[in-house]
Amino acid sequence: FQHLEKSAVLQEARVFNETPINPRKCAHILTKILYLINQGEHLGVMEATESFFAMTKLFQSNDPTLRRMCYLTIKEMSSISEDVIIVTSSLTKDMTGKDDNYRGPAVRALCQITDSTMLQAIERYMKQAIVDKVPSVSSSALVSSLHLLKTSFDIVKRWVNEAQEAASSDNIMVQYHALGLLYHVRKNDRLAVNKMLSKFMRHGLKSPFAYCMMIRVASKLLEEEAGSHDSPLFDFIENCLRNKHEMVVYEAASAIVNLPSCTAKELAPAVSVLQLFCSSPKAALRYAAVRTLNKVAMKHPSAVTACNLDLENLVTDSNRSIATLAITTLLKTGSESSIDRLMKQISSFMSEISDEFKVVVVQAISALCQKYPRKHAVLMNFLFTMLREEGGFEYKRAIVDCIISIIEENSESKETGLSHLCEFIEDCEFTVLATRILHLLGQEGPKTNNPSKYIRFIYNRVVLEHEEVRAGAVSALAKFGAQNEDVLPSILVLLKRLFEFLNPLQVKEGFDATLSYMFMTVLEPLLGTPLPRYNAVLGSQKILPCYR
Ligand SMILES: *[C@@H]1O[C@H](CO)[C@@H](O)[C@H](O)[C@H]1NC(C)=O
């Protein structure tokens, strides 16, 4: 379908008018039209309406593939073509017809083109469809009703008796969809939701999907109640830890560990099932368990210590995401003596994991630094190595944030930290990070034993970078002069030289105007001689307020 031409495709759609209908050919053209729409191609109202009306003729064919393509086209075109209600009677016929394969999709297409006023006309059919014995029909009607709630709440509300009936279906999807509709009809009425939950908690459910949803609803109510978890809702969630479906067990465990203000006693059973999942042969379960334990470890490290042995086994997991999460969890729960070993292990595959997981590693290091100040050297080195390697903005920002917070809290790590950051801005593609580091250098650099070491790096930034970084660098240099008497004379020389270098450049606006302003107001009084006026920037309205 590459390089499809809209006009050519619409031309082809004339085939729809031919008799006898060629189902294969027509289905192929409909596919092309849907492809174009999904690629973002704009169809004008005229074009869309014309093809739509041509398409309606295809209902004469009984070819199942072609019919299903028609349903899809109706749904896609319902918002761009005019008079789509023309197909209402064809769809109603299919919806109530004998062919079960047509009925579900016809319900969905019909609900898509129906507005509140027309909905009353088909209400009777919808109620029947909801309780239909064919699961695909019932599910289609339930899910369509859910969508209709947005526009026709008061009408759909009248269908709860049918939805109740569907909720006791043996089919797991029908039960799930029915419960979804019932919940969304009632979700603004706390009492009704509570009643609904207790009813299903008493009778039990067949569908694991429905259980997962109930767990989410119950934990939402618990969160809103706040305070004690001594409630049937909590008991329900806890009971779900013993469900026979892993999906339900995980959902319950995840709900419990995410509840605010959970006690150690309440957490324990949830952590136990996550521990069991850690040794599951299914990667998805191991991943879910270790990812959740990682989160628990941030708030309750001691609750996760019991899983350390299982987590150790995951350190060598062939799935690197699982291994990373296991290591970073152990870093939070393990002892100081295990840090070096774990860091070595993780560095062996840092290059294989995505930025998202690298950020997880940085966050773990950040937490470690606060806990074990003696480990700074090892951890900082790790961060510096990561800083030199490839990575996107979020990842690099996490590293820089972490280094800066270490520097701010520990004076002994300041000099090495600043030097590495200087090196980083030599080749940094992220303006935000470069200006942040320059700001830090201006703040911390003048107080160090050897300020001139940093001045060279900063000076280079003015000469080599674009306006924003340049402005940050000039400002940092000025701070060195202001805070340190010894370097003031050389800073003045540098600033004067920079002024002569920068001003003849095509000074446009924004940052360079700000710079000129800075030079005139700061440097002139210091030098005691007026600087030459190169341009009319002074007095410009564009001077950034922060530099005034
Ligand atoms: C690890 O397992 C999870 C869960 O099954 C999966 O989504 C992910 O793609 C896997 N990652 C790798 C790197 O194999």
The ligand as an SDF file (V2000), in Angstrom:
LIG
                    3D

 14 14  0  0  0  0  0  0  0  0999 V2000
   11.5090   -9.1700   29.5930 C   0  0  0  0  0  0  0  0  0  0  0  0
   10.2740   -9.7110   29.9210 O   0  0  0  0  0  0  0  0  0  0  0  0
    9.1680   -8.8310   29.7980 C   0  0  0  0  0  0  0  0  0  0  0  0
    7.9560   -9.5250   30.3380 C   0  0  0  0  0  0  0  0  0  0  0  0
    7.7310  -10.7680   29.6940 O   0  0  0  0  0  0  0  0  0  0  0  0
    9.0270   -8.4140   28.3330 C   0  0  0  0  0  0  0  0  0  0  0  0
    7.9670   -7.5070   28.2050 O   0  0  0  0  0  0  0  0  0  0  0  0
   10.3090   -7.7760   27.8840 C   0  0  0  0  0  0  0  0  0  0  0  0
   10.2420   -7.4670   26.5260 O   0  0  0  0  0  0  0  0  0  0  0  0
   11.5170   -8.6840   28.1450 C   0  0  0  0  0  0  0  0  0  0  0  0
   12.7090   -7.9100   27.9030 N   0  0  0  0  0  0  0  0  0  0  0  0
   13.8040   -8.3930   27.3210 C   0  0  0  0  0  0  0  0  0  0  0  0
   14.9440   -7.4640   27.1850 C   0  0  0  0  0  0  0  0  0  0  0  0
   13.8850   -9.5530   26.9340 O   0  0  0  0  0  0  0  0  0  0  0  0
  1  2  1  0
  1 10  1  0
  2  3  1  0
  3  4  1  0
  3  6  1  0
  4  5  1  0
  6  7  1  0
  6  8  1  0
  8  9  1  0
  8 10  1  0
 10 11  1  0
 11 12  1  0
 12 13  1  0
 12 14  2  0
M  END
$$$$
